[in-house]
Amino acid sequence: MWRYIMLGVIPLRSAACLAVGSELLGQYRLDSNSLRVTEELARFGVRVEEKRVLGDDVDCVADAIRELLEKVDLVVVTGGLGPTADDVTREAVARALGRSIDHSAELESWIRQRYAEYKRPMPDVCLSMALHVDGSRPLPNARGSAPGLLVHVGDKILAVFPGVPREMEAMLESDLVPELEARCGQKHHLERTLLLGGVVESETEARVRKLYDRFGRENVTILASFGLIRLVLNAEGEGESVQRQLDEMEAAFREVLGHDIAGVDATGLEEVVVNALRSRGQTVATAESCTGGLLGAALTEVSGSSEVYFGGVVSYSNNAKESLLAVPHDVLVKHGAVSEEVARAMAFGVRSRFASNWGVGITGIAGPTGGTDDKPVGTVHWAVSGSERTWHGVARFPGNRSVVRQWSVNAALDSLRRRIERGID
Amino acid sequence: MWRYIMLGVIPLRSAACLAVGSELLGQYRLDSNSLRVTEELARFGVRVEEKRVLGDDVDCVADAIRELLEKVDLVVVTGGLGPTADDVTREAVARALGRSIDHSAELESWIRQRYAEYKRPMPDVCLSMALHVDGSRPLPNARGSAPGLLVHVGDKILAVFPGVPREMEAMLESDLVPELEARCGQKHHLERTLLLGGVVESETEARVRKLYDRFGRENVTILASFGLIRLVLNAEGEGESVQRQLDEMEAAFREVLGHDIAGVDATGLEEVVVNALRSRGQTVATAESCTGGLLGAALTEVSGSSEVYFGGVVSYSNNAKESLLAVPHDVLVKHGAVSEEVARAMAFGVRSRFASNWGVGITGIAGPTGGTDDKPVGTVHWAVSGSERTWHGVARFPGNRSVVRQWSVNAALDSLRRRIERGID
């Protein structure tokens, strides 16, 4: 112990998040700030061990702060710092720590200045934001007017941020991260996410099971959603060894999973596809029926997609399929709108129409109505058209309308990705 | 107090939710079960006062159950009931209540039967799910194999459900709701949500402020997101009086807000628009640039939208605007792709192309790149074309790419809604 004290560094290991706000106890809103906090703490090997959400009750909040400070090294409180009567967090901090709380002329002038910058008069209620808890460090708010605060309680830290996510995030970076760097500087927890498309969770788990023993079950997390799988690899250690551990893990997983790995640390298949197209100078256009624009929306969510995405047609009606995508009338009549033939014709048609390198077509029955014995709800055909040929896929996806549509988009994106990667255009 | 006891009914008033599972303490997943639980409890006037999330640690979970049972009347625990070693909730319940926990032959046979129904052998680890906490009522799982449990602790209730949302939901309905009906049967809490489009939160708040005094500030919640406002009206009471209260509140808010109210208890503007079109036998088509298909995707998220939505064009490139939407080349050159003129031409063009009653066009700069001094990031033009004329709107929306796109969709949907409602086609 004395070595740490000599160095002045007692590492932080455990943390808790407390979100304050009655709106977070209703049926509509969840506290999502804790995800961002957890992500940042994980980088420094600090583990979140508990989360709480409480309403705007000063005693409850004070009790919780006290209880959590007994359990963990770092408590991050978000919310309840605004100017209205139901903002009780400052007062609760003072009560929890048994410290005085007083008006601060310095804080007031800072808040007045913020309002002056916005060219708005400061309402009197905002004076409550100028209260200072004895012994705390006020944290200026780069993106708003409510200051945060940070208190060292013995070896522990209590950090209090506004509930507005972008204000919280800026303060987390500017004021908590430096503390973490000072206290946990040597140890790093890093993660790397392998994104997989076109695979099923249980099969993937079976394929990688043997790697659990090698790297530790707790260091690999599988997250699945609608045809997308994220394999999160974790490593902890000092300096560059963490990166080396992750490199080794990634190599081992690549050996097992091969081309099913679509990308590393990508937000989704749409990002992988846009990057793959961009690096090859290629382009794509989309023809959508049951997904109604969701595939185009996914691709264009990626900044810079305009370089590679020419656009698309949402051919919800058969008429649109014929007139805009040149799907032959007799193909529609013979095979029905939800069929391999129509998916292929849509992909081919949109590729010709937009003169893009690739064309993607999706047609299916998202439900809840429209299913038949032959083509039950969830039946989706998709096709990818390149210069040499057109590929086709079909599946019956589980879930409700929204879920079937999401599966469809991911299935089509993954098919496209595999074609692009194989360099057949 | 004795009156209640004579009737055998001590109403439940307060509740807490405890989610168990280390995966809920990471950076990816939030406990969303609590929203569903809160919604159900609200119907019976039971208020959630605290939420906690804990990892798979039997002592921590036991402590939390004990603490929460001291604070509130009803504790709902979700998760940690599965068959693996990290599922500790049953054991934690026994420790928290100081009760014994033993193998139950009855539970085992129920679980074996479930596996037999799936035509799968029951792995031995599943025996852990057959543990019975003394004095608890086991809850069969209609949608899975892990039983839940319910314990009466004095006048309080501890309900323990699986973490899988659909399993939790079925058990909540079949096993907790009857308890709530028995204990809170006479009192009903209902809510009604007014959906507003095309308005700003702070202005809306100013307009309805006087109604707060009349109906109580705590009975009105304003939720704003990207151009959509939800005004949630709450009423509590017995029998039909609750509906009457809500009717009265709605009428008062309608008087103030008029046509800004787009719908009641609607999931979004897309639902309002689809219903408005359907009831009038009208149709729409969409032309999207910066939203890349998001407007089409929103409309087609509504089941039955195929009756009113013919489809659309995602004209991400200028080429597509010209060839598919007949936007004149010189208009594009003179005014630029992001302009009133092009938005109008897109709406008009797509309406002609699809021969629909209405056409909607959106063009803008979602960012983060592409902004200029004249047309900064967030600048969006939209237009609605009907048989007699074309209307135009423009705004500079705040936020990142994704947020600007969401605002744009809502702005366009609200413009369309207002035109449809005024019956000008």
HADDOCK unambig.tbl for C-alpha pairs under 7 A between the chains (distance, minus, plus):
assign (segid A and resid 25 and name CA) (segid B and resid 48 and name CA) 6.19 0.50 0.50
assign (segid A and resid 25 and name CA) (segid B and resid 49 and name CA) 6.81 0.50 0.50
assign (segid A and resid 26 and name CA) (segid B and resid 38 and name CA) 6.47 0.50 0.50
assign (segid A and resid 27 and name CA) (segid B and resid 35 and name CA) 4.65 0.50 0.50
assign (segid A and resid 27 and name CA) (segid B and resid 36 and name CA) 6.83 0.50 0.50
assign (segid A and resid 27 and name CA) (segid B and resid 38 and name CA) 5.48 0.50 0.50
assign (segid A and resid 27 and name CA) (segid B and resid 39 and name CA) 5.24 0.50 0.50
assign (segid A and resid 28 and name CA) (segid B and resid 35 and name CA) 6.55 0.50 0.50
assign (segid A and resid 35 and name CA) (segid B and resid 27 and name CA) 4.64 0.50 0.50
assign (segid A and resid 35 and name CA) (segid B and resid 28 and name CA) 6.52 0.50 0.50
assign (segid A and resid 36 and name CA) (segid B and resid 27 and name CA) 6.82 0.50 0.50
assign (segid A and resid 38 and name CA) (segid B and resid 26 and name CA) 6.45 0.50 0.50
assign (segid A and resid 38 and name CA) (segid B and resid 27 and name CA) 5.47 0.50 0.50
assign (segid A and resid 39 and name CA) (segid B and resid 27 and name CA) 5.24 0.50 0.50
assign (segid A and resid 48 and name CA) (segid B and resid 25 and name CA) 6.20 0.50 0.50
assign (segid A and resid 49 and name CA) (segid B and resid 25 and name CA) 6.82 0.50 0.50
assign (segid A and resid 49 and name CA) (segid B and resid 54 and name CA) 6.49 0.50 0.50
assign (segid A and resid 49 and name CA) (segid B and resid 55 and name CA) 6.52 0.50 0.50
assign (segid A and resid 50 and name CA) (segid B and resid 53 and name CA) 5.71 0.50 0.50
assign (segid A and resid 50 and name CA) (segid B and resid 54 and name CA) 5.04 0.50 0.50
assign (segid A and resid 51 and name CA) (segid B and resid 52 and name CA) 5.50 0.50 0.50
assign (segid A and resid 51 and name CA) (segid B and resid 53 and name CA) 4.97 0.50 0.50
assign (segid A and resid 51 and name CA) (segid B and resid 54 and name CA) 6.78 0.50 0.50
assign (segid A and resid 52 and name CA) (segid B and resid 51 and name CA) 5.50 0.50 0.50
assign (segid A and resid 52 and name CA) (segid B and resid 52 and name CA) 4.38 0.50 0.50
assign (segid A and resid 52 and name CA) (segid B and resid 53 and name CA) 6.43 0.50 0.50
assign (segid A and resid 53 and name CA) (segid B and resid 50 and name CA) 5.71 0.50 0.50
assign (segid A and resid 53 and name CA) (segid B and resid 51 and name CA) 4.97 0.50 0.50
assign (segid A and resid 53 and name CA) (segid B and resid 52 and name CA) 6.42 0.50 0.50
assign (segid A and resid 54 and name CA) (segid B and resid 49 and name CA) 6.50 0.50 0.50
assign (segid A and resid 54 and name CA) (segid B and resid 50 and name CA) 5.04 0.50 0.50
assign (segid A and resid 54 and name CA) (segid B and resid 51 and name CA) 6.79 0.50 0.50
assign (segid A and resid 55 and name CA) (segid B and resid 49 and name CA) 6.54 0.50 0.50
assign (segid A and resid 291 and name CA) (segid B and resid 297 and name CA) 6.54 0.50 0.50
assign (segid A and resid 292 and name CA) (segid B and resid 296 and name CA) 5.31 0.50 0.50
assign (segid A and resid 292 and name CA) (segid B and resid 297 and name CA) 4.70 0.50 0.50
assign (segid A and resid 292 and name CA) (segid B and resid 300 and name CA) 5.55 0.50 0.50
assign (segid A and resid 293 and name CA) (segid B and resid 293 and name CA) 3.99 0.50 0.50
assign (segid A and resid 293 and name CA) (segid B and resid 294 and name CA) 5.96 0.50 0.50
assign (segid A and resid 293 and name CA) (segid B and resid 296 and name CA) 5.08 0.50 0.50
assign (segid A and resid 293 and name CA) (segid B and resid 297 and name CA) 4.61 0.50 0.50
assign (segid A and resid 294 and name CA) (segid B and resid 293 and name CA) 5.96 0.50 0.50
assign (segid A and resid 294 and name CA) (segid B and resid 294 and name CA) 6.16 0.50 0.50
assign (segid A and resid 294 and name CA) (segid B and resid 297 and name CA) 4.97 0.50 0.50
assign (segid A and resid 296 and name CA) (segid B and resid 292 and name CA) 5.31 0.50 0.50
assign (segid A and resid 296 and name CA) (segid B and resid 293 and name CA) 5.09 0.50 0.50
assign (segid A and resid 297 and name CA) (segid B and resid 291 and name CA) 6.55 0.50 0.50
assign (segid A and resid 297 and name CA) (segid B and resid 292 and name CA) 4.70 0.50 0.50
assign (segid A and resid 297 and name CA) (segid B and resid 293 and name CA) 4.61 0.50 0.50
assign (segid A and resid 297 and name CA) (segid B and resid 294 and name CA) 4.96 0.50 0.50
assign (segid A and resid 300 and name CA) (segid B and resid 292 and name CA) 5.56 0.50 0.50
assign (segid A and resid 301 and name CA) (segid B and resid 402 and name CA) 6.58 0.50 0.50
assign (segid A and resid 306 and name CA) (segid B and resid 316 and name CA) 6.64 0.50 0.50
assign (segid A and resid 309 and name CA) (segid B and resid 316 and name CA) 6.97 0.50 0.50
assign (segid A and resid 310 and name CA) (segid B and resid 316 and name CA) 5.43 0.50 0.50
assign (segid A and resid 310 and name CA) (segid B and resid 317 and name CA) 5.20 0.50 0.50
assign (segid A and resid 311 and name CA) (segid B and resid 314 and name CA) 4.78 0.50 0.50
assign (segid A and resid 311 and name CA) (segid B and resid 315 and name CA) 4.98 0.50 0.50
assign (segid A and resid 311 and name CA) (segid B and resid 316 and name CA) 4.74 0.50 0.50
assign (segid A and resid 311 and name CA) (segid B and resid 317 and name CA) 6.53 0.50 0.50
assign (segid A and resid 312 and name CA) (segid B and resid 313 and name CA) 5.75 0.50 0.50
assign (segid A and resid 312 and name CA) (segid B and resid 314 and name CA) 4.69 0.50 0.50
assign (segid A and resid 312 and name CA) (segid B and resid 315 and name CA) 6.67 0.50 0.50
assign (segid A and resid 313 and name CA) (segid B and resid 312 and name CA) 5.76 0.50 0.50
assign (segid A and resid 313 and name CA) (segid B and resid 313 and name CA) 4.51 0.50 0.50
assign (segid A and resid 313 and name CA) (segid B and resid 314 and name CA) 5.94 0.50 0.50
assign (segid A and resid 314 and name CA) (segid B and resid 311 and name CA) 4.78 0.50 0.50
assign (segid A and resid 314 and name CA) (segid B and resid 312 and name CA) 4.69 0.50 0.50
assign (segid A and resid 314 and name CA) (segid B and resid 313 and name CA) 5.94 0.50 0.50
assign (segid A and resid 315 and name CA) (segid B and resid 311 and name CA) 4.96 0.50 0.50
assign (segid A and resid 315 and name CA) (segid B and resid 312 and name CA) 6.66 0.50 0.50
assign (segid A and resid 316 and name CA) (segid B and resid 306 and name CA) 6.65 0.50 0.50
assign (segid A and resid 316 and name CA) (segid B and resid 309 and name CA) 6.97 0.50 0.50
assign (segid A and resid 316 and name CA) (segid B and resid 310 and name CA) 5.43 0.50 0.50
assign (segid A and resid 316 and name CA) (segid B and resid 311 and name CA) 4.73 0.50 0.50
assign (segid A and resid 317 and name CA) (segid B and resid 310 and name CA) 5.19 0.50 0.50
assign (segid A and resid 317 and name CA) (segid B and resid 311 and name CA) 6.51 0.50 0.50
assign (segid A and resid 402 and name CA) (segid B and resid 301 and name CA) 6.57 0.50 0.50
